[in-house]
Amino acid sequence: KQARKGRAVSVDENVVQYKSVPFSCPETASTNKGLPITMSKLPPWHHGAISKAQAEELGAPYETGAWFVYTGSNKSSILAFKFKGKVTTHALAKINDVWTVNKKHFGIKAANMGKLIQRLTKPLDGWPAPLSIPIFKDGKPFDECDDLDWVPYYHGAKKKEECDEALQKLGMKDGTFMVRLYKANQFDLFVLTVVYKNKPTHHQIAKTADGWTINRKAVEGATSLRRLIAALATPKDFWPVPLLLPVINYSSYAAMIPSKVAGLLKDKAAEPAAAQESEPAKESEP
């Protein structure tokens, strides 16, 4: 079947598409534990058998919303999800022919893991925030992905009014954010647009000899744009609201997709939705 209007559609019994990227999900009828360890059949966001410590190390540098699946020590499937600066882990299991996360199906009644994951990319009562940035097994390491084509929420020379309009259409949820150039072809000065108190605010990001700054303030560990954004996912005295919901630019993000599926990616915006409310820190000037 063909995707219509950017929606996820079934391709076959165990494949769904997320923004036209296939979520292939082979599984066996003989186990409730999850996927078999057959790496050639696993989807690109499944990292196979790794330890919890390895999963936490893998996800640690990434921004909020980043996620992947791995096989735990007891051969169970685990969803790793970066939220509020921490890599959280959640058990995926098939119970009574329905895939669950932390033993809850949230009314989804997904027949395979891919459909459950796809549903978690959208707003869901009882789940903290949508999954938004998949970490692919064969993708480049985080520290090699600071080329702007690899920054998933970078929107080029989009105008301030265009960012405001995009966020308005997405519901003005606090913590929704995107990054754009301050001036065309000037690649050391950017603007971070983030929703705070239900309205867009704009903040200067600069690349300096000593690292990256926000509103001319240095941030510890911000040796790259992506590390700066990751650092702002947690509350700080000088920062108004944690960055929780990236607006993904899928035309650029294609570079992070394995080559066998990169050509399937379409140019469309993400659909971030409300996360659980968190109390913002003191407001700073744009």
N, C-alpha and C positions, 0 to 999 in steps of 0.2 A: 504494500500500500504506500501511497505517497503522503508526506506530511503536508497538512494544510494550515496556513496561517501560523507556522512555527510551532504547532502543538506536537507533543510526543505521540507517536502512533506505534502500534504493534507491527513488527516485521515478520516474526514467526512466534511460535509458542513461548520461546525463552529469550527473545530479543526485544528490547524497547529502545526508543531513541530519545535522547535528551538534547534538545536544540539540534537535532539531526546528527548527533554523534551516537552510534549504536552502543547500547549497554547489553552486550552479549552475556547471558547468564546460564551456562550449563549447570545442571544439577542432577543428582541421582535420586531414584525413588526409594533407595534402601536406607537412607540416613536422614536424620533431622539436623545433623551437625552443620551442613552448609555445602560449599562447593568441593568437589574432588580436587586433589592436588594434580591437576593436569595443566601445566602452565600454557601450553599452546592453545588451550581453549578458554582461558580466563580473559575477561574484559580488561582493557588497558588500565583501569583504576583499581584492579585487584593485584596486590603485591605478593600473593602467595604466602608461604609459611615464614613468618618472622615473629620475634618476641615482642612483648608489650614495650619493653625498654627501647627496642629498635624502632617501633612505631612512634613512640614519643619523641625520639631523637629525629626521626624523619620529618615529623610534622612541626617540630618546635619553631623553626624560623619562619614558617608561613604565616600569611595573614589570616584574620578571622574568616570563617566560612570554608576554609580548605578542608578537604576530606579524602579518604581512600578506604578501601576494605583490605583486610588481611586475614590469614588463617592463624588462629591462636595455637597455643601449646597442646590443647586437647582436641585439635582439628575442628574447632568451631569457628564460624565466621564472625569477624569483629569489624564494626564500623568505627574508624578513627575520625574525629571531627574537631577542628580548631575553633574554640569559642572562648571569648573573653581572655585571650592570651594563653589558654591551656589546651593541650591535646586531650580531649575526653574520649573514652572508649565505650562502645555500646554493643551488646550481644545481638547478633542476627541469628534467627533460628526459624525453622519451619515447624509450626505447631498446628496439628489438625489440617494439614494441607494449605495453611496460610502463613506467609512470611511475616515475621514480627521483629521488632526492635525492642530490646529490654522486656521481652515477653508481652509486648503490646502491639496490636495491629492497627490501632487508631481508626478503626472503621474502614481501613483500606481494602483488606481481604485480598492482598496481592498473591497471585499464584506463583510468582517467581521473584527472586531477589531484585532483579533489575527494575521491576515495576514498583517495588517498595522504595528503592533508592530514588527512582524518578519522582515519586510522590513527595519524598522528603526535600526535594529541591523547591517546593512551593510551600506557602504558609500552611501550618498544621497545628491545631490546638493541642497543647501538651508537649510539643517539640520546640526547643528554644529558639531556633533560627533556621532558615533554609540552607541546605547544602549548596554552595555556590562556586567553589574553585576546586575541581577534581585534581588530585595529584596522581599523575600517571607513572607507572612503573618504568617505562622506557623514556620518560621525559628528561629534560636536562635538570641537574641539581639546582636547588633554589638559588645558590650564590652565582650561578651562571646564567640566570634568567633576568638580569636587570636591564638588558636591551629593551627599549620601550615597546617593541613588538611583542615582548614576552610578559609585559605587565598587564594583567587581564582587565583592570579597571581604568586604564589610560585611554582617554578619548581624543587625543590629538588637539587640534586647534579649535575645538568646539567653543562657541561663544557662551558668555555668562548667561544670557537670556535662554539659550538652548538648554543649558544644564538645568536652570531653574524650571523650565517647562517640562523637561524629562522627569525631574524629581516630583513635580506636581502631579504628573500622570501616574506616578508610582505610589502616591498616597502620602508623601511627606512624613515618612516614619523616621523618628530620631535614629541617627547612626548610619543612615543610608548615605553612601559617598561615592565620588568619582574624582579622577584627576585629569586635568587638561593643561595645555601650554598657556603660559601667560601671554607670550607673543609667538607668532608663527616663526619656526626655524630658530628659536632661541631655546636651546635644550639644557640650560642650567637654571631656569626659572619656571615654576609651575604654579598652578592654583589647585588647592584641594577644596572641593565643594562638598559640604556635609550638612545634612538636615539636623537642626538643633531647635528644640521647642517648636517643632512643626513648621519650620521655615528654613530655606537654604541660607547657609553662611559660607563665606569664601575666605580662604586662608592661603598665604604665600608659602610656597615650598621652594627652597633654594639649594643648589648644589654648591658646596664650598670646598676649599682645599682640605678642611678638617672633617668633612662629612656633610650630611643633609640636615637642614634646619626647617622648622615650622614657625612662621611669624617671627623670623630672625632668632629663634631660640634653638640652641643645640639640644639634641635628644641622644641620650646615652645609647650606644650600639647602632646608631643610624648611619651605617657605612654605605648604604644604598637606599634608593627610593623605596623598594619593597620592605626593607628592614625598618625604615621610618614608619611606614603605614602599619606594619605589624606591631610596632611599639605603641602606636596610638590606639590600639584595640583595648587597652586597659586604662582606667582613670588616672589622671595626673593633675597636680595642682594647677598647672597652667593650661590644661586642655578641657574644652567644654563638654565633650560627649565622646564616649568610646566609638570607634569605627567598627560597626557590626555587620553592615549589609552592603557589600560592594556591588556597584552597577557594572556588569561585565560587558566589555566591548568585544563581541565575538569575532569580528573581522580580524583583530590583532591577535586574539587568543588562539587562533588556529595554529600558531607556531608552536604551542605547547602540546598539541595533539600528535600522537604517533602518525607517521606519514601515511600509513594505510587507511586512516580515517580522516586525515586533515582536509582532504578535498570535499568531504561531506558537510563541513561546517558552513553555516549560512551567516550572513551579516545581519544580526538582529540583537536587540538589547535584551539584557536579563530581566527577570521579573522579581526583584527582591521584595520581601514582604516583612511585616512586623516581627521583630524579635521580642523576647520578654523585655519589659521596661527595666532600665537601669538608671539610677540617679546620676545625672551628669555632674561633673565637677564645676568649679567656678568658670563662668563664661570668659573667654578671651576675645580681644578685638580682632576682626578679620584683617 
